[in-house]
Amino acid sequence: MDFNTAAIVCLGGMLFLLLAGVPIAYSIGFVSGIVGFLAFGESALDKVGWTTFSMLYKLSWTPLPIFTLLACLMAQTSMGEDIFGAAKRWLSKVPGGLAASTVLGEAVMAAALGSSTATIMAMGKVAEPEFKRNKYNMPYAIGATLAGGVLGPLIPPSTIMIIFAVMANAPLGELFIAGVVPGVLLAVLLAGMAIFMAWRKPSLGPRAEGVSWRERFSSLKRVWPMVIVMVAILGSIYAGIATPTEAGGVGCFVVLVLAVTFYRMRWRGLLAAIKETAVLNAMIMFVMISANFFAYIVGSSDLTESMTAWVSAGHVHSIGVIFLLMLIMIVLGCFMDGITIMMLTVPFFVPLVTGLGYDLVWLGVLYTVNMEIGLITPPMGLNLFVAKQMFNLQTGELIRGVMPFLVILLLFLVLMVLLPDVALFLPSLMD
C-alpha cells in the first residue's frame, strides 16, 4: 500500500468508525495501527511504542495538565458567582442586562477555565435562577449563555490552543496573547446583541430592579481575586518573564492560596480538583497519542503538498482557500467534536496555510473560534446537549435561542479572516 492510499484509507476508516459511534481514541488508534502496519510493515509497531513514550515526555504538553488543574481548582470556589453578581449590578437597568452580564461573566471566567463547557456550566448554574426570577425568555437567555461559552477557549488559557500549538508546532505564548483582543471584542459583540434583542423586544429580557451606585462599586470588591489570577497568568506571559507553563504554575499557586484563604477550600475540595484533573488529562492524552500516529501516516503522503501546489498554481485565490477551510470546519462541527476535527484537519490544513504564507498564530485563533462554533451547531453540538440537560429545554428551543448569536459568531469569524491584525497586534508587541 503506497503512502497516499494509506492516508486516504486511514481517513476514511476513521470517519466510518466515528459515524458508527466508536469513541474517537479507539477510532483513530485502531485504524492508524492497522493501516500503518499495512503501509510500513513491522516498523509501524515500533513507531506506536516510541510515539507513546515521546508524547508522554514531551515538554510542550506540560501546560495542559497545569491549566486543567487551574480550572478545576477554580471550580471549587465561588468566583463565578461573584463575577456574575458584579456584572448583574452594573447592568441592572439595561434591557437584557442579565443575559449580557452572563456573557461578560463568561469572558472573565474564560481567563482561567479555558473550556467552553466548563464556562457555560459555571456561569449557567448561577444565572439560571436569576433568569427565572426576572421572567426572562429562557431560550433567549440560554442562547446568549451558550454563545458566550465560545469565549472560554478564545480568551487564554485555552485547552484547544495548547493542543493546536503542539500539533502545529506554533508558539503557545504568542497564541495565548493573540486570543485576548478577539476575545474582548467578541464579548462586547455578544453582550451588545443580547441588549439589542431585549431592547427591540422587551419581553425577552425585562429590566431588573435597579441598584444604587454604592452597591455597584461594592460588588467590585468580590472581583479582585479573578483580576489577580488574570494578571498573574497573562501579565507574566506578555511581559516575557514566564513561559506558558511557568505562568500556569504561578496561576495554580495564586488560585490555591486564594481558594484556601478567601474561599475556605479544604482537603476535600483540593482532592476533588486533583482527581478531576487526572481524569481529564488522561482522556486527552489517550486521544492525542492515537492522533499523533494518525498525523504521521497522513504526513508521510504528499496530499498536502499536492493541494498547496494546486492552490499556488493560481487555481484558487489564497483568501478563498482560507474561507473554504473555515466552511469545511464549520460543516464538520455539525457532526464532530473539536478535538476530532483538529485530528482530521491539522495535518492537512497547517502545511497548506503556511505554504500560502499565512501566520500560524492567526490560524490558531481561527481554529479556536471554529471549534467552539461547532459545539453549538446542530445536530451534534456538544454544548447543546449539555444545555438541554442542565436547563431542561427542548433542542428546538435552544437552537432558536442561540441562532441570532450564532450569526454574530459567523460574522466575527469572517472579520478575523479579513483582518488578521486584530489577533496579531498584541503578539507583535511581545518581541
C-alpha positions in Angstrom: 0.0 0.0 0.0 1.5 3.3 -1.1 1.6 6.3 1.3 -1.2 8.3 -0.4 -3.5 5.3 -0.4 -2.7 4.7 3.2 -3.6 8.3 4.2 -6.9 8.1 2.3 -7.8 4.7 3.8 -6.9 5.9 7.3 -9.0 9.0 7.0 -12.0 7.1 5.5 -11.8 4.3 8.1 -11.6 6.7 11.0 -14.7 8.6 9.7 -16.6 5.3 9.3 -15.9 4.2 12.9 -16.7 7.7 14.3 -20.1 7.7 12.5 -20.7 4.2 13.8 -20.3 5.6 17.3 -16.9 4.3 18.2 -15.0 6.6 20.6 -12.5 8.9 19.0 -9.4 7.4 20.7 -10.3 3.9 19.6 -11.3 5.0 16.1 -8.0 6.8 15.5 -5.8 4.3 17.2 -7.3 1.1 15.6 -7.4 2.4 12.0 -4.0 4.1 12.2 -2.4 0.9 13.7 -3.8 -1.4 11.0 -3.2 0.9 8.1 0.3 1.8 9.4 1.2 -1.9 9.6 0.0 -2.5 6.1 1.9 0.6 4.7 5.1 0.5 6.7 5.3 -3.1 8.0 6.6 -4.1 11.4 8.4 -0.7 11.8 4.9 0.8 12.4 4.6 -1.2 15.6 7.9 0.3 16.8 6.6 3.7 15.9 3.5 3.2 18.0 5.7 2.3 21.0 8.1 5.2 20.9 5.4 7.6 19.8 3.6 6.9 23.1 6.8 7.4 25.1 7.8 10.6 23.3 4.3 12.1 23.6 4.1 11.5 27.4 7.5 13.1 28.0 7.2 16.0 25.6 7.7 19.3 27.4 5.3 21.1 25.1 2.5 19.3 26.7 3.2 20.5 30.2 0.9 23.5 30.1 -2.1 21.2 29.6 -2.3 19.4 33.0 -1.3 22.6 34.8 -4.1 24.8 33.2 -6.5 21.9 33.7 -5.7 21.9 37.4 -6.1 25.6 37.5 -9.6 25.3 36.1 -10.5 22.5 38.5 -9.3 24.5 41.4 -11.3 27.5 40.4 -14.4 25.3 40.1 -14.1 24.7 43.8 -14.6 28.4 44.6 -17.4 30.8 44.1 -15.5 33.1 41.7 -18.2 32.6 39.0 -21.0 33.7 41.4 -19.0 36.8 42.4 -18.3 37.9 38.8 -21.9 37.4 37.7 -23.1 39.3 40.8 -20.9 42.3 39.9 -21.9 42.3 36.2 -25.6 42.0 37.2 -25.5 45.0 39.4 -23.7 47.2 36.8 -26.2 46.3 34.1 -29.3 46.1 36.3 -31.2 48.8 34.5 -30.3 47.7 30.9 -32.8 45.6 28.9 -31.4 42.1 28.6 -28.9 43.1 31.3 -28.8 39.7 32.9 -28.1 37.9 29.6 -25.3 40.5 28.8 -24.0 40.0 32.4 -23.7 36.3 31.8 -21.7 36.8 28.6 -19.4 39.3 30.3 -19.1 36.9 33.3 -18.1 34.1 30.9 -15.5 36.4 29.4 -13.9 36.9 32.8 -14.2 33.2 33.8 -12.6 32.3 30.4 -9.4 33.8 31.6 -9.0 30.8 34.0 -11.2 27.9 32.9 -10.2 27.7 29.2 -13.1 25.4 28.3 -16.5 26.4 26.8 -18.4 23.6 28.5 -16.9 24.4 31.9 -17.6 28.1 31.4 -21.2 27.6 30.4 -21.8 25.3 33.4 -20.0 27.6 35.9 -22.0 30.7 34.8 -25.2 29.0 33.8 -26.0 27.4 37.2 -25.5 30.9 38.8 -27.5 32.8 36.1 -30.5 30.4 35.6 -32.3 31.3 38.9 -31.9 35.0 38.1 -33.3 34.5 34.6 -36.4 32.8 36.0 -36.9 35.2 38.9 -36.8 38.2 36.4 -39.1 36.4 33.9 -36.6 36.2 31.1 -37.4 34.3 27.9 -35.3 31.1 28.7 -34.3 30.2 25.1 -33.0 33.7 24.5 -31.2 33.8 27.8 -29.6 30.3 27.5 -28.8 31.1 23.8 -26.7 34.0 25.0 -25.1 31.8 27.6 -24.2 29.1 25.0 -22.7 31.7 22.6 -20.7 33.3 25.4 -19.2 29.9 26.1 -17.1 30.4 22.9 -15.1 32.9 25.0 -13.8 30.0 27.2 -11.1 28.7 24.9 -10.6 32.0 23.0 -9.5 34.1 26.0 -6.4 32.4 27.3 -5.5 30.0 28.8 -7.1 27.5 26.4 -7.0 23.7 26.0 -7.7 24.0 22.3 -4.9 26.4 21.8 -2.5 24.1 23.7 -3.5 21.2 21.5 -3.2 23.2 18.3 0.2 24.6 19.4 1.6 21.1 19.9 0.1 19.7 16.7 1.1 22.6 14.5 4.3 23.5 16.3 3.1 27.0 16.9 4.4 29.3 19.7 1.9 28.9 22.6 2.8 32.1 24.4 2.0 34.2 21.3 -1.1 32.1 20.6 -2.4 32.8 24.2 -1.9 36.6 23.8 -3.4 36.6 20.3 -6.7 35.5 21.8 -7.1 38.5 24.1 -8.2 41.2 21.7 -10.5 39.0 19.7 -12.0 37.6 22.9 -12.7 41.0 24.4 -14.2 42.2 21.0 -16.4 39.1 20.7 -17.6 39.5 24.3 -18.7 43.1 23.6 -20.5 42.0 20.4 -22.4 39.1 22.0 -23.3 41.2 25.0 -24.4 44.0 22.7 -26.5 41.6 20.7 -28.3 40.4 23.9 -29.1 44.0 24.9 -30.2 44.9 21.3 -32.6 42.0 21.2 -34.1 42.8 24.5 -34.4 46.5 23.6 -36.3 45.5 20.4 -38.5 43.0 22.2 -38.6 43.8 25.9 -40.4 40.6 26.8 -37.2 38.7 26.1 -35.3 40.3 28.9 -37.2 42.8 31.2 -35.2 45.3 33.1 -34.2 44.1 36.5 -34.6 46.0 39.7 -32.2 49.0 39.8 -29.5 49.2 42.4 -27.6 52.1 43.9 -24.2 53.2 42.8 -22.9 52.3 46.2 -24.0 48.6 45.6 -22.4 48.6 42.2 -19.0 49.7 43.4 -19.3 47.5 46.5 -19.8 44.5 44.2 -16.3 45.0 42.7 -14.8 44.0 46.0 -15.6 40.4 45.2 -14.0 40.5 41.7 -10.4 41.2 42.8 -9.4 37.5 43.1 -10.1 36.9 39.4 -8.2 40.1 38.5 -5.2 38.8 40.4 -5.3 35.5 38.6 -5.6 37.1 35.2 -2.7 39.5 35.8 -0.6 36.6 37.2 -1.1 34.5 34.1 -1.4 36.8 31.2 0.8 39.5 32.6 3.7 37.2 33.2 3.4 35.8 29.6 3.1 39.1 27.9 6.0 40.7 29.9 8.2 37.8 28.8 9.1 36.8 32.4 7.4 33.4 32.3 6.7 30.7 29.7 3.1 29.5 29.4 4.0 26.5 31.6 5.5 28.7 34.3 2.6 31.1 34.1 0.2 28.2 34.6 2.2 27.2 37.7 2.0 30.7 39.0 -1.7 30.8 38.3 -2.3 27.5 40.2 -0.3 28.8 43.2 -2.3 32.0 43.2 -5.7 30.3 42.9 -4.7 27.7 45.6 -3.8 30.5 48.0 -7.0 32.4 47.2 -9.1 29.3 47.4 -7.8 28.3 50.9 -7.6 31.8 52.5 -10.5 33.6 50.8 -13.0 30.8 49.7 -12.2 28.4 52.6 -11.4 25.4 50.4 -10.2 22.4 52.4 -8.6 19.0 51.7 -11.9 17.5 50.2 -12.1 20.3 47.6 -8.4 20.0 46.8 -8.6 16.2 46.3 -11.7 16.6 44.1 -9.8 19.1 41.9 -6.7 16.8 41.6 -8.9 13.8 40.8 -10.8 15.6 38.1 -7.6 17.0 36.6 -6.1 13.5 36.4 -9.2 12.0 34.7 -9.4 14.9 32.1 -5.8 14.8 31.2 -5.7 11.1 30.9 -8.6 11.2 28.4 -7.0 13.9 26.3 -3.5 12.3 26.3 -5.1 9.0 25.2 -6.7 10.7 22.2 -3.5 12.6 21.4 -1.3 9.6 21.4 -3.6 8.0 18.8 -3.8 11.2 16.8 0.0 11.6 16.7 0.3 8.3 14.9 -2.6 9.3 12.5 -0.7 12.5 11.7 2.4 10.5 11.0 0.6 8.4 8.4 -1.0 11.4 6.8 2.2 13.4 6.8 4.0 10.5 5.0 1.8 11.1 2.0 2.2 14.0 -0.5 -1.5 15.0 -0.3 -0.9 18.4 1.4 2.0 19.2 -1.0 -0.3 18.5 -3.9 -3.0 20.7 -2.5 -0.5 23.5 -1.9 0.9 23.2 -5.4 -2.6 23.3 -6.9 -3.5 26.4 -4.9 -0.2 28.1 -5.7 -0.6 27.5 -9.4 -3.4 30.0 -9.3 -6.5 27.8 -9.4 -7.9 29.4 -6.1 -7.2 32.7 -4.5 -5.4 32.3 -1.2 -8.1 34.2 0.9 -10.7 32.0 -0.9 -8.8 28.9 0.4 -9.0 30.2 4.0 -12.7 30.8 3.7 -13.1 27.3 2.2 -11.2 25.7 5.1 -13.3 27.6 7.6 -16.5 26.4 5.8 -15.2 22.8 6.0 -14.6 23.0 9.7 -18.0 24.6 10.3 -19.7 21.7 8.5 -17.6 19.1 10.3 -18.5 20.9 13.6 -22.2 20.0 13.0 -21.2 16.3 13.4 -18.0 16.1 15.4 -16.3 17.5 18.5 -13.5 20.0 18.2 -10.6 17.6 19.1 -11.7 15.2 16.4 -11.9 17.9 13.8 -8.4 19.0 14.7 -7.1 15.5 14.4 -8.6 15.3 10.9 -7.7 18.7 9.6 -4.5 20.0 11.2 -2.2 17.5 9.3 -3.7 18.8 6.0 -4.6 22.4 6.7 -1.5 23.7 8.5 1.0 22.9 5.7 -1.4 24.3 3.2 -1.9 27.6 5.0 1.7 28.1 5.9 2.6 27.3 2.3 0.4 30.2 1.3 2.4 32.5 3.6 -0.1 32.9 6.4 0.7 33.2 10.1 0.3 30.1 12.3 -0.8 32.1 15.3 -3.6 33.7 13.3 -4.6 30.3 12.1 -4.7 29.1 15.7 -7.2 31.8 16.6 -9.4 30.9 13.6 -9.3 27.2 14.6 -10.3 28.1 18.2 -13.3 30.1 17.1 -14.3 27.4 14.6 -14.1 24.6 17.0 -16.3 26.4 19.5 -18.9 27.4 16.9 -19.1 23.6 16.2 -20.1 23.0 19.8 -23.3 25.0 19.4 -24.3 24.0 15.9 -27.0 21.3 15.4 -27.4 18.4 15.2 -24.4 17.2 17.2 -23.2 20.3 19.1 -21.9 19.0 22.5 -22.8 22.2 24.3 -26.4 22.0 23.0 -26.7 18.6 24.8 -25.1 20.0 27.9 -27.6 22.9 28.0 -30.5 20.7 27.2 -29.8 18.5 30.3 -28.7 21.4 32.5 -31.5 23.8 31.8 -34.3 21.4 30.8 -35.1 23.0 27.4 -36.1 21.3 24.1 -33.4 21.2 21.4 -35.6 23.3 19.1 -35.9 26.0 21.7 -32.2 26.0 22.2 -31.5 26.3 18.5 -33.9 29.2 18.1 -32.4 30.9 21.1 -28.8 30.6 20.0 -29.4 31.4 16.3 -29.1 35.2 16.5 -25.9 34.9 18.4 -24.6 32.2 16.0 -24.9 34.8 13.2 -22.7 37.2 15.3 -20.2 34.4 15.7 -20.0 33.7 12.0 -19.7 37.4 11.1 -16.9 37.6 13.7 -15.1 34.7 12.1 -15.3 36.5 8.7 -13.9 39.6 10.4 -11.0 37.6 11.8 -10.2 36.2 8.4 -10.3 39.6 6.7 -8.4 41.4 9.5 -5.6 39.3 10.8 -4.1 42.2 12.7 -6.9 42.1 15.2 -5.4 38.8 16.5 -1.7 39.6 15.7 -1.5 43.1 17.2 -0.6 42.1 20.7 1.8 39.2 19.8 3.7 41.7 17.5 4.5 43.8 20.6 6.0 40.9 22.5 9.2 40.9 20.5 
